[in-house]
Amino acid sequence: MDVRYVTAGRCNLGHNGSRDGRRKAYLPGESSMSEDKRDVLEVLRYELNFLEQGGYGNWYSTPWGPASVFQDSLTCPNHGDPTRPHACHECLLYDFVPEEYRTDDVPCHHIPLNRHGITVATPGQTEEELRENVKHWLKRTIARIEAERAKQANAKQVEQPA
């Protein structure tokens, strides 16, 4: 999807949509903690597409300052609103945040992006290093979720009698 066609008011990913339920867990043994009902795979694919089209680059800023990874994307329920009226637990990225960071001001900035524990909040990264770390995390996470869903679909087919 070309990000130019997504509006800030309501995107095709369901932003500002109903929050009357919880989405299902996407990996076995994990419970869904966020209140975001959008499909995690679709949203992560959108975020990757946004990055690959130059999102968060030098040109991308907000009226209140430089763009913030995840916070200034349509992934964030507070996108476009510096007052941040939605709690972070309403965002699907909340499920990726380690427990000890879930009460921080910007929990999504503490998602481990690689096996070394690099996060958006890790100091000393250049803009390009940060974008690459986020991009690789998105690709690995998307692949993991796709593989798990395929495995679950295969298991369901085996369970169903012919």
Backbone hydrogen bonds in HBPLUS format (Angstrom, degrees):
<---DONOR---> <-ACCEPTOR-->    atom                        ^
c    i                          cat <-CA-CA->   ^        H-A-AA   ^      H-
h    n   atom  resd res      DA  || num        DHA   H-A  angle D-A-AA Bond
n    s   type  num  typ     dist DA aas  dist angle  dist       angle   num
A0005-TYR N   A0002-ASP O   3.07 MM   3  5.99 169.3  2.08 127.6 130.5     1
A0006-VAL N   A0003-VAL O   3.25 MM   3  5.43 171.4  2.25 112.4 113.9     2
A0014-GLY N   A0011-CYS O   3.10 MM   3  5.73 163.2  2.13 119.6 121.5     3
A0017-GLY N   A0014-GLY O   2.87 MM   3  5.11 137.1  2.06 140.7 137.4     4
A0030-GLU N   A0027-LEU O   3.19 MM   3  5.67 160.8  2.23 133.1 134.4     5
A0035-GLU N   A0089-HIS O   3.01 MM  54  6.50 133.5  2.23 135.2 147.9     6
A0043-VAL N   A0039-ASP O   3.06 MM   4  6.34 163.2  2.09 158.4 163.4     7
A0044-LEU N   A0040-VAL O   2.91 MM   4  6.06 163.7  1.93 152.2 156.6     8
A0045-ARG N   A0041-LEU O   2.97 MM   4  6.11 154.0  2.04 145.3 152.7     9
A0046-TYR N   A0042-GLU O   2.98 MM   4  6.22 151.9  2.06 142.6 150.4    10
A0047-GLU N   A0043-VAL O   2.91 MM   4  6.22 159.6  1.95 149.9 155.3    11
A0048-LEU N   A0044-LEU O   2.93 MM   4  6.16 158.3  1.98 147.6 153.0    12
A0049-ASN N   A0045-ARG O   2.93 MM   4  6.15 160.3  1.97 148.4 153.8    13
A0050-PHE N   A0046-TYR O   2.82 MM   4  6.09 156.4  1.87 153.2 160.3    14
A0051-LEU N   A0047-GLU O   2.98 MM   4  6.29 158.4  2.02 149.0 154.0    15
A0052-GLU N   A0048-LEU O   2.88 MM   4  6.11 163.2  1.90 153.8 158.7    16
A0053-GLN N   A0049-ASN O   2.98 MM   4  6.15 130.8  2.23 142.2 154.2    17
A0053-GLN N   A0050-PHE O   3.29 MM   3  5.25 136.9  2.49  93.9 105.5    18
A0055-GLY N   A0050-PHE O   2.81 MM   5  5.16 150.4  1.90 150.8 145.7    19
A0054-GLY N   A0051-LEU O   2.93 MM   3  5.19 156.4  1.98 113.7 116.6    20
A0057-GLY N   A0054-GLY O   3.00 MM   3  5.47 138.7  2.17 142.2 142.0    21
A0060-TYR N   A0057-GLY O   2.96 MM   3  5.38 146.6  2.08 112.5 122.4    22
A0062-THR N   A0065-GLY O   2.85 MM   3  5.26 165.1  1.88 166.1 168.1    23
A0065-GLY N   A0062-THR O   3.13 MM   3  5.26 170.6  2.14 111.6 114.1    24
A0072-ASP N   A0068-SER O   2.92 MM   4  5.36 162.7  1.95 162.6 157.9    25
A0073-SER N   A0070-PHE O   3.35 MM   3  5.27 149.5  2.45 114.3 110.3    26
A0076-CYS N   A0073-SER O   3.07 MM   3  5.84 151.6  2.15 120.5 125.3    27
A0079-HIS N   A0076-CYS O   3.06 MM   3  5.23 161.7  2.09 117.0 117.0    28
A0081-ASP N   A0078-ASN O   2.94 MM   3  5.49 154.9  2.01 148.3 145.7    29
A0084-ARG N   A0081-ASP O   3.06 MM   3  5.74 168.6  2.07 124.1 127.8    30
A0090-GLU N   A0087-ALA O   2.99 MM   3  5.71 163.9  2.02 121.4 126.5    31
A0091-CYS N   A0088-CYS O   2.99 MM   3  5.54 169.3  2.00 121.0 124.4    32
A0094-TYR N   A0091-CYS O   3.14 MM   3  5.61 154.3  2.20 111.1 118.4    33
A0095-ASP N   A0092-LEU O   3.36 MM   3  6.01 155.0  2.42 114.2 118.4    34
A0096-PHE N   A0093-LEU O   2.89 MM   3  5.47 157.7  1.94 118.5 125.6    35
A0097-VAL N   A0094-TYR O   3.16 MM   3  5.27 158.5  2.21 106.1 112.8    36
A0101-TYR N   A0098-PRO O   2.93 MM   3  5.71 164.1  1.96 127.7 133.0    37
A0102-ARG N   A0099-GLU O   3.25 MM   3  5.44 167.3  2.26 112.2 116.1    38
A0104-ASP N   A0101-TYR O   3.07 MM   3  5.35 163.8  2.10 113.2 118.3    39
A0109-HIS N   A0106-VAL O   3.06 MM   3  5.77 157.0  2.11 121.4 128.2    40
A0110-HIS N   A0107-PRO O   2.89 MM   3  5.59 158.7  1.93 126.2 129.1    41
A0111-ILE N   A0108-CYS O   3.45 MM   3  5.54 163.8  2.48 109.2 107.9    42
A0121-ALA N   A0109-HIS O   2.96 MM  12  5.23 147.5  2.07 155.8 146.2    43
A0113-LEU N   A0118-ILE O   2.68 MM   5  5.54 171.7  1.69 172.6 175.7    44
A0117-GLY N   A0114-ASN O   3.04 MM   3  5.57 165.3  2.06 117.1 121.1    45
A0122-THR N   A0119-THR O   3.16 MM   3  5.16 157.4  2.21 100.8 107.8    46
A0130-LEU N   A0126-THR O   2.94 MM   4  6.16 164.2  1.96 156.1 160.2    47
A0131-ARG N   A0127-GLU O   2.97 MM   4  6.19 167.0  1.98 150.8 154.4    48
A0132-GLU N   A0128-GLU O   2.95 MM   4  6.12 159.6  1.99 149.3 154.8    49
A0133-ASN N   A0129-GLU O   2.85 MM   4  6.04 159.8  1.89 151.2 156.9    50
A0134-VAL N   A0130-LEU O   2.93 MM   4  6.16 164.1  1.95 157.0 160.9    51
A0135-LYS N   A0131-ARG O   2.86 MM   4  5.98 159.7  1.90 146.2 152.7    52
A0136-HIS N   A0132-GLU O   2.89 MM   4  6.04 165.1  1.91 152.3 155.6    53
A0137-TRP N   A0133-ASN O   3.00 MM   4  6.15 155.7  2.06 143.0 150.1    54
A0138-LEU N   A0134-VAL O   2.87 MM   4  6.11 162.7  1.90 153.9 158.5    55
A0139-LYS N   A0135-LYS O   2.97 MM   4  6.25 162.9  2.00 150.9 155.2    56
A0140-ARG N   A0136-HIS O   2.96 MM   4  6.14 165.8  1.98 151.4 155.0    57
A0141-THR N   A0137-TRP O   2.84 MM   4  5.95 162.8  1.87 153.8 159.2    58
A0142-ILE N   A0138-LEU O   2.85 MM   4  5.93 164.1  1.87 153.0 157.6    59
A0143-ALA N   A0139-LYS O   3.00 MM   4  6.12 164.1  2.02 145.9 150.6    60
A0144-ARG N   A0140-ARG O   2.92 MM   4  6.09 155.8  1.98 146.0 152.8    61
A0145-ILE N   A0141-THR O   2.98 MM   4  6.16 162.3  2.01 151.6 155.6    62
A0146-GLU N   A0142-ILE O   2.88 MM   4  6.06 163.9  1.91 154.4 159.4    63
A0147-ALA N   A0143-ALA O   2.93 MM   4  6.06 161.4  1.96 147.5 152.5    64
A0148-GLU N   A0144-ARG O   2.98 MM   4  6.16 158.0  2.03 145.5 151.6    65
A0149-ARG N   A0145-ILE O   2.88 MM   4  6.06 158.4  1.92 150.7 156.7    66
A0150-ALA N   A0146-GLU O   2.93 MM   4  6.13 156.5  1.98 148.1 154.7    67
A0151-LYS N   A0147-ALA O   2.94 MM   4  6.13 156.3  2.00 146.1 152.7    68
A0152-GLN N   A0148-GLU O   2.91 MM   4  6.14 157.2  1.96 147.3 153.3    69
A0153-ALA N   A0149-ARG O   2.85 MM   4  6.06 155.8  1.90 147.9 154.7    70
A0154-ASN N   A0150-ALA O   2.91 MM   4  6.13 156.6  1.97 148.5 154.6    71
A0155-ALA N   A0151-LYS O   2.95 MM   4  6.16 154.4  2.02 145.5 152.8    72
A0156-LYS N   A0152-GLN O   3.00 MM   4  6.25 151.3  2.09 145.2 152.3    73
A0157-GLN N   A0153-ALA O   3.08 MM   4  6.35 150.5  2.17 144.1 151.7    74
A0158-VAL N   A0154-ASN O   3.08 MM   4  6.33 153.2  2.15 148.7 155.1    75
A0159-GLU N   A0155-ALA O   3.09 MM   4  6.27 149.8  2.18 142.9 151.0    76
A0160-GLN N   A0156-LYS O   3.15 MM   4  6.33 139.8  2.32 142.9 151.9    77
